[in-house]
Structure formats: C-alpha cells, structure tokens
Amino acid sequence: MSHTYEAMWEKLNLDLDAHAGLLQVLGKFYGDIYLSQTGRLRGMEYLDFVLSEVHGLRIKELQDAKAQGRKVIGTFCVFVPEEIVLAADAIQVGLCAGAEIGKDAAEKILPRNTCALIKSFVGFKLSRLCPYLESCDLVVGETTCDGKKKAYEIFVDYAPLYVMEIPQMKNACDRDLWRGEVIRFKEKIEELTGNTIAAAKLSQSIRVVNDRRRALQRLNRLRAAVPAPISGRDVLLVNQISFYDDPVRFTENIHKLCDEIEERVNAKQGIAPEGTPRLMLSGCPMAVPNWKLPFVVESSGAVIVGEESCIGTRNTRDLVDENGPSFEAMIDALADRYMRIDCACFTPNAERLDNVVSMAKELQVNGVIHYGLSFCHPYAIEAFKVDKALKEAGVPMLSIETDYSMEDVEQLKTRVEAFVEMIR
Ligand code: BJ8
C-alpha cells in the first residue's frame, strides 16, 4: 500500500512503525495465499484491489464521510442490525480481529487462555494498529460468549462502546427481549447521528442489506457446482470483505463475479479437477487476515465448497421480510430474522445441527472440518453434537482447534492431509 496515506494514519494516531510492519506481513501473506493461486477468476481483481486498499482507500472514504457529518459504527458480531445503522445514514464496518499482532499487549490485561479473536480486537486497540477501530464513533459489542462479554467491560475504557444484549435461548420471552434491544439500538443510533429513522429509510436499508445477502447466496449456489468453480479461499475473502466494503458497490461487483462463475459452470470448468475431495468448514468465524486453515486445506488436495460460519452462510442464509407495511412491522421483521442466527452461544442450538447436516448434503461434501478457536467453549463443546449429527448422516468430520499463530501449520497439514486421504 502506498505511503500516500501516512498523513491520514498519523491523524488517526496509529503507531506508524508497527502499522508499517503489519502491512508488510499482510502483503506477503496475501501474496503467498491468494495471488499464488492459478486459474483465478477475473472478477477477483476487484477483491484484490479492495484488500490492497484495506487501510488506504476505504479508510479515506470513511474519513471523507465523517467530514460530511456521517458516523462510523464498528461491530464484532453478525447480530448487530446493519439495517438500522444504514437507515440513520451511518456506516457500519465489521472490525477484523483476525491477526495475532497485538497479542502481547492484549495479554497484559486479558488472561492468556482467551480466544484469539478477543485478544486480537483488544490488542489492535492497545497497539493502535487498526484504522477502522480508530475511525469508529461507536463500537458495538454484544453479550454472546462470556469471553467477549467480560472483555467489553475492560474495552470500554479504551473505546466508545455500546453493548447489545443477545438472549441465550429462543423462547417467546427471549424474542421480546431481543426486539426491545433492537429498539434500544435504534434509539442509540438516532441519538449518535442526530437522525430520526423514518419508515421509508428503514425499508430502503432492509433492501440494501438483503441485496448483499442475495448476491452472496447466488455466489454460494454457484460455487456448489461440480467441479467447484472457485476456491474456498476466494469465497472466504469475498465474505470477509462484505463486512467493510460499501454494500451497494460490493453487491454490484459480486454479481459481476457471479456472472463469470456462471460461464465457468456452464463450461464445466473447475478451479480443481472433478473428483477433488469437497470439504465444508463449520464453526467459528474467520476474520481478516485469518486465512490459515483454508490455505492448509486447499494445499492438502481438497477444495472448500461451503462455510457454515458467521463469515459464511450463517450471515447470509436468512433475509429480512421486505413486506412490512409499517415501521413496527419492519422492526418485528428485523427481530425475527436476527433471532434465526444459530450461534453456538444459544442453548439449545438444534437449528445449527440441522443446518450443518442439510448444507453438507446439498453441497455434496465428502467431509466437514469443524473449526474452533482455542479457548472458544461454545463451539468446542458444540462440536460433539455436530460430529454426532454428521455421523448419523454419514458425513465424516475432523475437529480442529487452533489460533492465529503459524506455529502449528505443519501439524495441521498432517492432520488435514490424513483426513483428505481417508475421505478420498
Ligand atoms: S453470532 S459466532 S460473530 S458471537 S470465537 S469471541 S464465540 S470465544 S465470534 Fe461470533 Fe456473533 Fe456468534 Fe457469530 Fe467468543 Fe468463540 Fe471467541 Fe467468538
């Protein structure tokens, strides 16, 4: 990334030396994992460009928007309803939390046995490394897992934070609680932006976010073809970028990418030959630049054809009903759609088991890799039930727990290769 942006980073009070180091590592990592692939689709150039400008052009856009009075809202979870943020003419960005770089700083205030995602967002803040975090007028946390919930109590001393309460169960009273939280969030965003959210604006933003989900659904349908027309790595990148790119521009570009994939599918061309073992990932989200496991899997003779994850179908599967005739009906539709998210933080969480099994069948996978970040109890414990459900459906599963360090790459490779060999 060019040095054109240095003045902007300085103004954001980034630690310029450490930040330069981060960009260098990111560039090298991206080259090795992404640009080294052969037979990539032309449409991926847009994603390469957006990623290459991740701390440049997009941050400049956010700064320009802020100069015009718009607010930037950062999030860590797919429960935060972007529709509300957009309807108040603010911008929502998913905060990455996928790198190890601020770990040492984070471990000074968090226990070492905290999941890497939590350490990452705390570490980024303490080390002044993330221009997104530093651009935020508000960061929205949520009461999902205990680790995040308690880390926010510390994080609030470092960033403007607001926490949404996410219920733990899905009974009628939980849905009522959640609807109340959607309203409370709307009021907070209205207060922050000074904009009252009108029904027409909310209806429009529901369409914008649904359109992005529809584009990602189209991508997921197309990539399910045999042979797989696009690598799992590339689809992961598309999903990751969906969290911070402008939603309308992103949607347009993903449809263009899909048009190209459609041609490939019609010509029966694949990124990997027919017969390559097809795998699905399931579990914890993979935030930028956490590309380790997909890289290991796809360099072990398999292709990833689906992600049952918040950076995957858990975030795109359900649309918000667009036919709400009134503001209240739209709030109901939002509450209902978000309550369908099957995060392992819910108990019980039977929908997730059903979703994993039906996805595995629809995608005709040969196996599933369950991915848990070390010290993530909700997903680690739920892996047992996922395994059982998949076994009953005749689909083999490999459970992997790891973090963001590269130390275990060889060990992971050995385990993944053995699994691929077994299912071949
Ligand atoms: S809806 S998956 S984005 S909470 S990996 S921090 S759960 S200890 S990220 Fe998530 Fe929302 Fe759920 Fe999705 Fe905790 Fe586990 Fe760490 Fe996690």
Residues whose N, C-alpha, C, O or C-beta is under 5 A from the ligand:
A	BS01	BJ8	F76 C77 V78 C115 L117 T144 C145 G147 K148 C284 C310 C343 L373 F375 C376 H377
